[in-house]
Amino acid sequence: MKLKVDQQADALYLTLTEAPASRSEEVSPGIIVDYDDQERVVGIEMLHLSKRAPGVETRRLLFEAVPL
C-alpha cells in the first residue's frame, strides 16, 4: 500500500495493490476509484486536496492500524 501526495496536481492517490487498473469510475465529484480486470479496487484518487482538507500538513502523515 502506498500513499502519494502530488502538490502540483493538488491530488492524493492511495495505491492498494500493484495490479494495473483496467477501468476508473468517478464515484463522487473529484473522487476516482480504479479497478482491475476482476473489478477489485486497486487505487483511490482524491482531486482538489487543498480544498477538501484545508490546513492539512500533507508532509506529516500518520499511519494507524486498529488492533484486532
mmJSON file of the N, C-alpha and C atoms, coordinates in Angstrom:
{"data_MODEL":{"atom_site":{
"group_PDB":["ATOM","ATOM","ATOM","ATOM","ATOM","ATOM","ATOM","ATOM","ATOM","ATOM","ATOM","ATOM","ATOM","ATOM","ATOM","ATOM","ATOM","ATOM","ATOM","ATOM","ATOM","ATOM","ATOM","ATOM","ATOM","ATOM","ATOM","ATOM","ATOM","ATOM","ATOM","ATOM","ATOM","ATOM","ATOM","ATOM","ATOM","ATOM","ATOM","ATOM","ATOM","ATOM","ATOM","ATOM","ATOM","ATOM","ATOM","ATOM","ATOM","ATOM","ATOM","ATOM","ATOM","ATOM","ATOM","ATOM","ATOM","ATOM","ATOM","ATOM","ATOM","ATOM","ATOM","ATOM","ATOM","ATOM","ATOM","ATOM","ATOM","ATOM","ATOM","ATOM","ATOM","ATOM","ATOM","ATOM","ATOM","ATOM","ATOM","ATOM","ATOM","ATOM","ATOM","ATOM","ATOM","ATOM","ATOM","ATOM","ATOM","ATOM","ATOM","ATOM","ATOM","ATOM","ATOM","ATOM","ATOM","ATOM","ATOM","ATOM","ATOM","ATOM","ATOM","ATOM","ATOM","ATOM","ATOM","ATOM","ATOM","ATOM","ATOM","ATOM","ATOM","ATOM","ATOM","ATOM","ATOM","ATOM","ATOM","ATOM","ATOM","ATOM","ATOM","ATOM","ATOM","ATOM","ATOM","ATOM","ATOM","ATOM","ATOM","ATOM","ATOM","ATOM","ATOM","ATOM","ATOM","ATOM","ATOM","ATOM","ATOM","ATOM","ATOM","ATOM","ATOM","ATOM","ATOM","ATOM","ATOM","ATOM","ATOM","ATOM","ATOM","ATOM","ATOM","ATOM","ATOM","ATOM","ATOM","ATOM","ATOM","ATOM","ATOM","ATOM","ATOM","ATOM","ATOM","ATOM","ATOM","ATOM","ATOM","ATOM","ATOM","ATOM","ATOM","ATOM","ATOM","ATOM","ATOM","ATOM","ATOM","ATOM","ATOM","ATOM","ATOM","ATOM","ATOM","ATOM","ATOM","ATOM","ATOM","ATOM","ATOM","ATOM","ATOM","ATOM","ATOM","ATOM","ATOM","ATOM","ATOM","ATOM","ATOM","ATOM"],
"id":[1,2,3,4,5,6,7,8,9,10,11,12,13,14,15,16,17,18,19,20,21,22,23,24,25,26,27,28,29,30,31,32,33,34,35,36,37,38,39,40,41,42,43,44,45,46,47,48,49,50,51,52,53,54,55,56,57,58,59,60,61,62,63,64,65,66,67,68,69,70,71,72,73,74,75,76,77,78,79,80,81,82,83,84,85,86,87,88,89,90,91,92,93,94,95,96,97,98,99,100,101,102,103,104,105,106,107,108,109,110,111,112,113,114,115,116,117,118,119,120,121,122,123,124,125,126,127,128,129,130,131,132,133,134,135,136,137,138,139,140,141,142,143,144,145,146,147,148,149,150,151,152,153,154,155,156,157,158,159,160,161,162,163,164,165,166,167,168,169,170,171,172,173,174,175,176,177,178,179,180,181,182,183,184,185,186,187,188,189,190,191,192,193,194,195,196,197,198,199,200,201,202,203,204],
"type_symbol":["N","C","C","N","C","C","N","C","C","N","C","C","N","C","C","N","C","C","N","C","C","N","C","C","N","C","C","N","C","C","N","C","C","N","C","C","N","C","C","N","C","C","N","C","C","N","C","C","N","C","C","N","C","C","N","C","C","N","C","C","N","C","C","N","C","C","N","C","C","N","C","C","N","C","C","N","C","C","N","C","C","N","C","C","N","C","C","N","C","C","N","C","C","N","C","C","N","C","C","N","C","C","N","C","C","N","C","C","N","C","C","N","C","C","N","C","C","N","C","C","N","C","C","N","C","C","N","C","C","N","C","C","N","C","C","N","C","C","N","C","C","N","C","C","N","C","C","N","C","C","N","C","C","N","C","C","N","C","C","N","C","C","N","C","C","N","C","C","N","C","C","N","C","C","N","C","C","N","C","C","N","C","C","N","C","C","N","C","C","N","C","C","N","C","C","N","C","C","N","C","C","N","C","C"],
"label_atom_id":["N","CA","C","N","CA","C","N","CA","C","N","CA","C","N","CA","C","N","CA","C","N","CA","C","N","CA","C","N","CA","C","N","CA","C","N","CA","C","N","CA","C","N","CA","C","N","CA","C","N","CA","C","N","CA","C","N","CA","C","N","CA","C","N","CA","C","N","CA","C","N","CA","C","N","CA","C","N","CA","C","N","CA","C","N","CA","C","N","CA","C","N","CA","C","N","CA","C","N","CA","C","N","CA","C","N","CA","C","N","CA","C","N","CA","C","N","CA","C","N","CA","C","N","CA","C","N","CA","C","N","CA","C","N","CA","C","N","CA","C","N","CA","C","N","CA","C","N","CA","C","N","CA","C","N","CA","C","N","CA","C","N","CA","C","N","CA","C","N","CA","C","N","CA","C","N","CA","C","N","CA","C","N","CA","C","N","CA","C","N","CA","C","N","CA","C","N","CA","C","N","CA","C","N","CA","C","N","CA","C","N","CA","C","N","CA","C","N","CA","C","N","CA","C","N","CA","C","N","CA","C","N","CA","C","N","CA","C"],
"label_alt_id":[null,null,null,null,null,null,null,null,null,null,null,null,null,null,null,null,null,null,null,null,null,null,null,null,null,null,null,null,null,null,null,null,null,null,null,null,null,null,null,null,null,null,null,null,null,null,null,null,null,null,null,null,null,null,null,null,null,null,null,null,null,null,null,null,null,null,null,null,null,null,null,null,null,null,null,null,null,null,null,null,null,null,null,null,null,null,null,null,null,null,null,null,null,null,null,null,null,null,null,null,null,null,null,null,null,null,null,null,null,null,null,null,null,null,null,null,null,null,null,null,null,null,null,null,null,null,null,null,null,null,null,null,null,null,null,null,null,null,null,null,null,null,null,null,null,null,null,null,null,null,null,null,null,null,null,null,null,null,null,null,null,null,null,null,null,null,null,null,null,null,null,null,null,null,null,null,null,null,null,null,null,null,null,null,null,null,null,null,null,null,null,null,null,null,null,null,null,null,null,null,null,null,null,null],
"label_comp_id":["MET","MET","MET","LYS","LYS","LYS","LEU","LEU","LEU","LYS","LYS","LYS","VAL","VAL","VAL","ASP","ASP","ASP","GLN","GLN","GLN","GLN","GLN","GLN","ALA","ALA","ALA","ASP","ASP","ASP","ALA","ALA","ALA","LEU","LEU","LEU","TYR","TYR","TYR","LEU","LEU","LEU","THR","THR","THR","LEU","LEU","LEU","THR","THR","THR","GLU","GLU","GLU","ALA","ALA","ALA","PRO","PRO","PRO","ALA","ALA","ALA","SER","SER","SER","ARG","ARG","ARG","SER","SER","SER","GLU","GLU","GLU","GLU","GLU","GLU","VAL","VAL","VAL","SER","SER","SER","PRO","PRO","PRO","GLY","GLY","GLY","ILE","ILE","ILE","ILE","ILE","ILE","VAL","VAL","VAL","ASP","ASP","ASP","TYR","TYR","TYR","ASP","ASP","ASP","ASP","ASP","ASP","GLN","GLN","GLN","GLU","GLU","GLU","ARG","ARG","ARG","VAL","VAL","VAL","VAL","VAL","VAL","GLY","GLY","GLY","ILE","ILE","ILE","GLU","GLU","GLU","MET","MET","MET","LEU","LEU","LEU","HIS","HIS","HIS","LEU","LEU","LEU","SER","SER","SER","LYS","LYS","LYS","ARG","ARG","ARG","ALA","ALA","ALA","PRO","PRO","PRO","GLY","GLY","GLY","VAL","VAL","VAL","GLU","GLU","GLU","THR","THR","THR","ARG","ARG","ARG","ARG","ARG","ARG","LEU","LEU","LEU","LEU","LEU","LEU","PHE","PHE","PHE","GLU","GLU","GLU","ALA","ALA","ALA","VAL","VAL","VAL","PRO","PRO","PRO","LEU","LEU","LEU"],
"label_asym_id":["A","A","A","A","A","A","A","A","A","A","A","A","A","A","A","A","A","A","A","A","A","A","A","A","A","A","A","A","A","A","A","A","A","A","A","A","A","A","A","A","A","A","A","A","A","A","A","A","A","A","A","A","A","A","A","A","A","A","A","A","A","A","A","A","A","A","A","A","A","A","A","A","A","A","A","A","A","A","A","A","A","A","A","A","A","A","A","A","A","A","A","A","A","A","A","A","A","A","A","A","A","A","A","A","A","A","A","A","A","A","A","A","A","A","A","A","A","A","A","A","A","A","A","A","A","A","A","A","A","A","A","A","A","A","A","A","A","A","A","A","A","A","A","A","A","A","A","A","A","A","A","A","A","A","A","A","A","A","A","A","A","A","A","A","A","A","A","A","A","A","A","A","A","A","A","A","A","A","A","A","A","A","A","A","A","A","A","A","A","A","A","A","A","A","A","A","A","A","A","A","A","A","A","A"],
"label_entity_id":["1","1","1","1","1","1","1","1","1","1","1","1","1","1","1","1","1","1","1","1","1","1","1","1","1","1","1","1","1","1","1","1","1","1","1","1","1","1","1","1","1","1","1","1","1","1","1","1","1","1","1","1","1","1","1","1","1","1","1","1","1","1","1","1","1","1","1","1","1","1","1","1","1","1","1","1","1","1","1","1","1","1","1","1","1","1","1","1","1","1","1","1","1","1","1","1","1","1","1","1","1","1","1","1","1","1","1","1","1","1","1","1","1","1","1","1","1","1","1","1","1","1","1","1","1","1","1","1","1","1","1","1","1","1","1","1","1","1","1","1","1","1","1","1","1","1","1","1","1","1","1","1","1","1","1","1","1","1","1","1","1","1","1","1","1","1","1","1","1","1","1","1","1","1","1","1","1","1","1","1","1","1","1","1","1","1","1","1","1","1","1","1","1","1","1","1","1","1","1","1","1","1","1","1"],
"label_seq_id":[1,1,1,2,2,2,3,3,3,4,4,4,5,5,5,6,6,6,7,7,7,8,8,8,9,9,9,10,10,10,11,11,11,12,12,12,13,13,13,14,14,14,15,15,15,16,16,16,17,17,17,18,18,18,19,19,19,20,20,20,21,21,21,22,22,22,23,23,23,24,24,24,25,25,25,26,26,26,27,27,27,28,28,28,29,29,29,30,30,30,31,31,31,32,32,32,33,33,33,34,34,34,35,35,35,36,36,36,37,37,37,38,38,38,39,39,39,40,40,40,41,41,41,42,42,42,43,43,43,44,44,44,45,45,45,46,46,46,47,47,47,48,48,48,49,49,49,50,50,50,51,51,51,52,52,52,53,53,53,54,54,54,55,55,55,56,56,56,57,57,57,58,58,58,59,59,59,60,60,60,61,61,61,62,62,62,63,63,63,64,64,64,65,65,65,66,66,66,67,67,67,68,68,68],
"pdbx_PDB_ins_code":[null,null,null,null,null,null,null,null,null,null,null,null,null,null,null,null,null,null,null,null,null,null,null,null,null,null,null,null,null,null,null,null,null,null,null,null,null,null,null,null,null,null,null,null,null,null,null,null,null,null,null,null,null,null,null,null,null,null,null,null,null,null,null,null,null,null,null,null,null,null,null,null,null,null,null,null,null,null,null,null,null,null,null,null,null,null,null,null,null,null,null,null,null,null,null,null,null,null,null,null,null,null,null,null,null,null,null,null,null,null,null,null,null,null,null,null,null,null,null,null,null,null,null,null,null,null,null,null,null,null,null,null,null,null,null,null,null,null,null,null,null,null,null,null,null,null,null,null,null,null,null,null,null,null,null,null,null,null,null,null,null,null,null,null,null,null,null,null,null,null,null,null,null,null,null,null,null,null,null,null,null,null,null,null,null,null,null,null,null,null,null,null,null,null,null,null,null,null,null,null,null,null,null,null],
"Cartn_x":[0.844,0.0,0.9,0.552,1.335,0.39,0.837,0.098,0.989,0.471,1.248,0.448,1.109,0.512,1.262,0.539,1.116,0.711,1.642,1.357,0.982,1.686,1.441,0.05,-0.361,-1.682,-2.776,-2.375,-3.308,-4.169,-3.487,-4.188,-3.482,-4.267,-3.765,-4.151,-3.223,-3.527,-3.107,-4.048,-3.798,-3.752,-2.577,-2.401,-2.604,-3.564,-3.861,-3.123,-2.845,-2.136,-1.404,-0.406,0.37,-0.303,-1.458,-2.182,-2.566,-2.483,-2.839,-4.346,-4.7,-6.111,-6.617,-7.799,-8.391,-9.525,-10.044,-11.058,-11.108,-11.655,-11.798,-13.234,-13.668,-15.02,-14.979,-15.571,-15.685,-16.924,-16.713,-17.813,-18.469,-17.762,-18.226,-17.383,-17.84,-17.024,-15.597,-14.617,-13.215,-12.688,-13.492,-13.062,-13.144,-11.981,-11.907,-11.407,-12.13,-11.746,-11.286,-10.102,-9.554,-9.792,-10.192,-10.487,-9.598,-9.292,-8.557,-9.558,-9.064,-9.941,-10.899,-10.737,-11.67,-12.57,-12.607,-13.45,-13.056,-11.785,-11.27,-10.681,-10.854,-10.313,-8.797,-8.087,-6.623,-6.079,-6.924,-6.459,-7.601,-7.35,-8.336,-7.621,-8.194,-7.613,-8.573,-8.017,-8.795,-8.203,-9.004,-8.58,-8.964,-8.337,-8.609,-8.386,-7.284,-6.976,-6.964,-6.382,-6.279,-7.644,-8.625,-9.979,-10.742,-10.458,-11.161,-10.622,-9.341,-8.706,-7.823,-8.443,-7.636,-6.838,-5.608,-4.753,-4.064,-4.351,-3.727,-2.271,-1.383,0.035,0.304,0.331,0.498,1.893,2.828,4.175,4.248,3.211,3.165,1.95,2.12,1.041,1.251,0.182,0.237,-0.497,0.145,-0.475,-0.9,-2.143,-2.658,-3.38,-3.038,-3.701,-4.551,-5.768,-6.668,-6.372,-6.161,-5.859,-7.012,-6.672,-7.695,-8.449],
"Cartn_y":[-1.157,0.0,1.234,2.199,3.43,4.623,5.706,6.956,7.999,8.643,9.66,10.959,12.04,13.364,14.153,14.615,15.401,16.856,17.649,19.049,19.84,19.584,20.328,20.029,18.779,18.389,18.597,18.895,19.052,17.796,16.648,15.368,14.392,13.425,12.347,11.036,10.086,8.778,7.684,6.797,5.655,4.411,3.79,2.549,1.392,0.542,-0.602,-1.852,-1.975,-3.127,-2.697,-3.441,-3.112,-3.597,-4.238,-4.693,-3.484,-3.622,-2.498,-2.24,-0.982,-0.611,-0.844,-1.416,-1.613,-0.627,-0.048,0.994,1.875,3.061,4.02,4.511,4.876,5.392,6.561,7.683,8.829,8.589,8.21,7.82,9.019,10.125,11.388,12.449,13.692,14.689,14.755,14.466,14.528,13.323,12.279,11.035,9.921,9.395,8.385,7.074,6.0,4.665,3.884,3.275,2.443,0.973,0.205,-1.218,-2.037,-3.268,-4.17,-4.917,-5.859,-6.562,-7.54,-7.743,-8.594,-7.758,-6.436,-5.487,-5.297,-5.57,-5.296,-3.882,-3.181,-1.826,-1.907,-1.168,-1.147,0.209,1.256,2.566,3.562,4.626,5.68,7.018,7.915,9.242,10.311,11.312,12.443,13.707,14.386,15.625,16.825,17.97,19.214,19.017,18.397,18.04,19.253,20.361,21.537,22.125,21.967,22.456,21.475,20.172,19.158,19.063,19.364,19.263,20.49,21.673,22.887,22.837,23.27,23.332,22.03,20.96,19.676,19.702,19.276,19.201,17.855,17.836,16.576,15.991,16.754,16.218,15.454,15.558,14.881,13.958,12.766,11.792,10.75,10.285,9.291,8.052,6.912,5.632,4.988,4.59,3.982,2.695,1.629,0.345,0.065,-0.366,-0.691,-2.112,-2.317,-3.678,-4.638,-5.899,-6.918,-7.265],
"Cartn_z":[0.0,0.0,0.0,-0.87,-0.956,-0.98,-0.4,-0.429,-1.081,-2.116,-2.823,-2.817,-2.397,-2.447,-3.508,-4.502,-5.589,-5.365,-4.84,-4.53,-5.777,-6.87,-8.1,-8.662,-8.633,-9.138,-8.093,-6.845,-5.731,-5.588,-5.55,-5.506,-4.575,-4.119,-3.279,-3.96,-3.991,-4.575,-3.611,-3.307,-2.446,-3.326,-3.413,-4.169,-3.21,-3.502,-2.638,-3.067,-4.359,-4.904,-6.158,-6.547,-7.748,-9.034,-8.922,-10.12,-10.97,-12.288,-13.152,-13.145,-13.263,-13.348,-14.767,-14.873,-16.193,-16.457,-15.381,-15.562,-14.325,-14.499,-13.416,-13.373,-12.178,-12.01,-11.041,-11.44,-10.54,-9.677,-8.432,-7.552,-6.866,-6.856,-6.305,-6.999,-7.1,-7.785,-7.222,-8.069,-7.678,-6.932,-6.793,-6.138,-7.175,-7.549,-8.603,-8.02,-8.316,-7.868,-9.084,-8.983,-10.057,-9.734,-10.767,-10.62,-11.546,-11.13,-12.01,-12.889,-13.691,-14.632,-13.96,-12.645,-11.897,-10.982,-11.248,-10.517,-9.051,-8.733,-7.39,-7.377,-6.279,-6.151,-6.022,-6.885,-6.826,-6.387,-6.454,-6.045,-5.939,-5.187,-4.985,-5.12,-5.909,-6.107,-5.604,-4.917,-4.447,-5.075,-5.867,-6.51,-5.64,-5.889,-5.156,-3.654,-3.317,-1.934,-1.001,-1.441,-0.568,-0.229,-1.102,-0.822,0.067,-0.086,0.703,2.123,2.29,3.605,3.836,3.957,4.13,5.43,5.337,6.517,6.886,6.183,6.496,6.037,6.911,6.575,5.908,4.587,3.859,4.011,4.509,4.737,6.068,6.86,8.156,8.18,7.681,7.653,8.741,9.318,10.377,9.925,10.065,9.75,11.063,11.12,12.346,12.002,12.677,12.497,13.732,13.496,14.588,15.043,16.332,16.81,16.546,16.338,16.097,17.361],
"occupancy":[1.0,1.0,1.0,1.0,1.0,1.0,1.0,1.0,1.0,1.0,1.0,1.0,1.0,1.0,1.0,1.0,1.0,1.0,1.0,1.0,1.0,1.0,1.0,1.0,1.0,1.0,1.0,1.0,1.0,1.0,1.0,1.0,1.0,1.0,1.0,1.0,1.0,1.0,1.0,1.0,1.0,1.0,1.0,1.0,1.0,1.0,1.0,1.0,1.0,1.0,1.0,1.0,1.0,1.0,1.0,1.0,1.0,1.0,1.0,1.0,1.0,1.0,1.0,1.0,1.0,1.0,1.0,1.0,1.0,1.0,1.0,1.0,1.0,1.0,1.0,1.0,1.0,1.0,1.0,1.0,1.0,1.0,1.0,1.0,1.0,1.0,1.0,1.0,1.0,1.0,1.0,1.0,1.0,1.0,1.0,1.0,1.0,1.0,1.0,1.0,1.0,1.0,1.0,1.0,1.0,1.0,1.0,1.0,1.0,1.0,1.0,1.0,1.0,1.0,1.0,1.0,1.0,1.0,1.0,1.0,1.0,1.0,1.0,1.0,1.0,1.0,1.0,1.0,1.0,1.0,1.0,1.0,1.0,1.0,1.0,1.0,1.0,1.0,1.0,1.0,1.0,1.0,1.0,1.0,1.0,1.0,1.0,1.0,1.0,1.0,1.0,1.0,1.0,1.0,1.0,1.0,1.0,1.0,1.0,1.0,1.0,1.0,1.0,1.0,1.0,1.0,1.0,1.0,1.0,1.0,1.0,1.0,1.0,1.0,1.0,1.0,1.0,1.0,1.0,1.0,1.0,1.0,1.0,1.0,1.0,1.0,1.0,1.0,1.0,1.0,1.0,1.0,1.0,1.0,1.0,1.0,1.0,1.0,1.0,1.0,1.0,1.0,1.0,1.0],
"B_iso_or_equiv":[0.0,0.0,0.0,0.0,0.0,0.0,0.0,0.0,0.0,0.0,0.0,0.0,0.0,0.0,0.0,0.0,0.0,0.0,0.0,0.0,0.0,0.0,0.0,0.0,0.0,0.0,0.0,0.0,0.0,0.0,0.0,0.0,0.0,0.0,0.0,0.0,0.0,0.0,0.0,0.0,0.0,0.0,0.0,0.0,0.0,0.0,0.0,0.0,0.0,0.0,0.0,0.0,0.0,0.0,0.0,0.0,0.0,0.0,0.0,0.0,0.0,0.0,0.0,0.0,0.0,0.0,0.0,0.0,0.0,0.0,0.0,0.0,0.0,0.0,0.0,0.0,0.0,0.0,0.0,0.0,0.0,0.0,0.0,0.0,0.0,0.0,0.0,0.0,0.0,0.0,0.0,0.0,0.0,0.0,0.0,0.0,0.0,0.0,0.0,0.0,0.0,0.0,0.0,0.0,0.0,0.0,0.0,0.0,0.0,0.0,0.0,0.0,0.0,0.0,0.0,0.0,0.0,0.0,0.0,0.0,0.0,0.0,0.0,0.0,0.0,0.0,0.0,0.0,0.0,0.0,0.0,0.0,0.0,0.0,0.0,0.0,0.0,0.0,0.0,0.0,0.0,0.0,0.0,0.0,0.0,0.0,0.0,0.0,0.0,0.0,0.0,0.0,0.0,0.0,0.0,0.0,0.0,0.0,0.0,0.0,0.0,0.0,0.0,0.0,0.0,0.0,0.0,0.0,0.0,0.0,0.0,0.0,0.0,0.0,0.0,0.0,0.0,0.0,0.0,0.0,0.0,0.0,0.0,0.0,0.0,0.0,0.0,0.0,0.0,0.0,0.0,0.0,0.0,0.0,0.0,0.0,0.0,0.0,0.0,0.0,0.0,0.0,0.0,0.0],
"pdbx_formal_charge":[null,null,null,null,null,null,null,null,null,null,null,null,null,null,null,null,null,null,null,null,null,null,null,null,null,null,null,null,null,null,null,null,null,null,null,null,null,null,null,null,null,null,null,null,null,null,null,null,null,null,null,null,null,null,null,null,null,null,null,null,null,null,null,null,null,null,null,null,null,null,null,null,null,null,null,null,null,null,null,null,null,null,null,null,null,null,null,null,null,null,null,null,null,null,null,null,null,null,null,null,null,null,null,null,null,null,null,null,null,null,null,null,null,null,null,null,null,null,null,null,null,null,null,null,null,null,null,null,null,null,null,null,null,null,null,null,null,null,null,null,null,null,null,null,null,null,null,null,null,null,null,null,null,null,null,null,null,null,null,null,null,null,null,null,null,null,null,null,null,null,null,null,null,null,null,null,null,null,null,null,null,null,null,null,null,null,null,null,null,null,null,null,null,null,null,null,null,null,null,null,null,null,null,null],
"auth_seq_id":[1,1,1,2,2,2,3,3,3,4,4,4,5,5,5,6,6,6,7,7,7,8,8,8,9,9,9,10,10,10,11,11,11,12,12,12,13,13,13,14,14,14,15,15,15,16,16,16,17,17,17,18,18,18,19,19,19,20,20,20,21,21,21,22,22,22,23,23,23,24,24,24,25,25,25,26,26,26,27,27,27,28,28,28,29,29,29,30,30,30,31,31,31,32,32,32,33,33,33,34,34,34,35,35,35,36,36,36,37,37,37,38,38,38,39,39,39,40,40,40,41,41,41,42,42,42,43,43,43,44,44,44,45,45,45,46,46,46,47,47,47,48,48,48,49,49,49,50,50,50,51,51,51,52,52,52,53,53,53,54,54,54,55,55,55,56,56,56,57,57,57,58,58,58,59,59,59,60,60,60,61,61,61,62,62,62,63,63,63,64,64,64,65,65,65,66,66,66,67,67,67,68,68,68],
"auth_comp_id":["MET","MET","MET","LYS","LYS","LYS","LEU","LEU","LEU","LYS","LYS","LYS","VAL","VAL","VAL","ASP","ASP","ASP","GLN","GLN","GLN","GLN","GLN","GLN","ALA","ALA","ALA","ASP","ASP","ASP","ALA","ALA","ALA","LEU","LEU","LEU","TYR","TYR","TYR","LEU","LEU","LEU","THR","THR","THR","LEU","LEU","LEU","THR","THR","THR","GLU","GLU","GLU","ALA","ALA","ALA","PRO","PRO","PRO","ALA","ALA","ALA","SER","SER","SER","ARG","ARG","ARG","SER","SER","SER","GLU","GLU","GLU","GLU","GLU","GLU","VAL","VAL","VAL","SER","SER","SER","PRO","PRO","PRO","GLY","GLY","GLY","ILE","ILE","ILE","ILE","ILE","ILE","VAL","VAL","VAL","ASP","ASP","ASP","TYR","TYR","TYR","ASP","ASP","ASP","ASP","ASP","ASP","GLN","GLN","GLN","GLU","GLU","GLU","ARG","ARG","ARG","VAL","VAL","VAL","VAL","VAL","VAL","GLY","GLY","GLY","ILE","ILE","ILE","GLU","GLU","GLU","MET","MET","MET","LEU","LEU","LEU","HIS","HIS","HIS","LEU","LEU","LEU","SER","SER","SER","LYS","LYS","LYS","ARG","ARG","ARG","ALA","ALA","ALA","PRO","PRO","PRO","GLY","GLY","GLY","VAL","VAL","VAL","GLU","GLU","GLU","THR","THR","THR","ARG","ARG","ARG","ARG","ARG","ARG","LEU","LEU","LEU","LEU","LEU","LEU","PHE","PHE","PHE","GLU","GLU","GLU","ALA","ALA","ALA","VAL","VAL","VAL","PRO","PRO","PRO","LEU","LEU","LEU"],
"auth_asym_id":["A","A","A","A","A","A","A","A","A","A","A","A","A","A","A","A","A","A","A","A","A","A","A","A","A","A","A","A","A","A","A","A","A","A","A","A","A","A","A","A","A","A","A","A","A","A","A","A","A","A","A","A","A","A","A","A","A","A","A","A","A","A","A","A","A","A","A","A","A","A","A","A","A","A","A","A","A","A","A","A","A","A","A","A","A","A","A","A","A","A","A","A","A","A","A","A","A","A","A","A","A","A","A","A","A","A","A","A","A","A","A","A","A","A","A","A","A","A","A","A","A","A","A","A","A","A","A","A","A","A","A","A","A","A","A","A","A","A","A","A","A","A","A","A","A","A","A","A","A","A","A","A","A","A","A","A","A","A","A","A","A","A","A","A","A","A","A","A","A","A","A","A","A","A","A","A","A","A","A","A","A","A","A","A","A","A","A","A","A","A","A","A","A","A","A","A","A","A","A","A","A","A","A","A"],
"auth_atom_id":["N","CA","C","N","CA","C","N","CA","C","N","CA","C","N","CA","C","N","CA","C","N","CA","C","N","CA","C","N","CA","C","N","CA","C","N","CA","C","N","CA","C","N","CA","C","N","CA","C","N","CA","C","N","CA","C","N","CA","C","N","CA","C","N","CA","C","N","CA","C","N","CA","C","N","CA","C","N","CA","C","N","CA","C","N","CA","C","N","CA","C","N","CA","C","N","CA","C","N","CA","C","N","CA","C","N","CA","C","N","CA","C","N","CA","C","N","CA","C","N","CA","C","N","CA","C","N","CA","C","N","CA","C","N","CA","C","N","CA","C","N","CA","C","N","CA","C","N","CA","C","N","CA","C","N","CA","C","N","CA","C","N","CA","C","N","CA","C","N","CA","C","N","CA","C","N","CA","C","N","CA","C","N","CA","C","N","CA","C","N","CA","C","N","CA","C","N","CA","C","N","CA","C","N","CA","C","N","CA","C","N","CA","C","N","CA","C","N","CA","C","N","CA","C","N","CA","C","N","CA","C","N","CA","C","N","CA","C"],
"pdbx_PDB_model_num":[1,1,1,1,1,1,1,1,1,1,1,1,1,1,1,1,1,1,1,1,1,1,1,1,1,1,1,1,1,1,1,1,1,1,1,1,1,1,1,1,1,1,1,1,1,1,1,1,1,1,1,1,1,1,1,1,1,1,1,1,1,1,1,1,1,1,1,1,1,1,1,1,1,1,1,1,1,1,1,1,1,1,1,1,1,1,1,1,1,1,1,1,1,1,1,1,1,1,1,1,1,1,1,1,1,1,1,1,1,1,1,1,1,1,1,1,1,1,1,1,1,1,1,1,1,1,1,1,1,1,1,1,1,1,1,1,1,1,1,1,1,1,1,1,1,1,1,1,1,1,1,1,1,1,1,1,1,1,1,1,1,1,1,1,1,1,1,1,1,1,1,1,1,1,1,1,1,1,1,1,1,1,1,1,1,1,1,1,1,1,1,1,1,1,1,1,1,1,1,1,1,1,1,1]
}}}
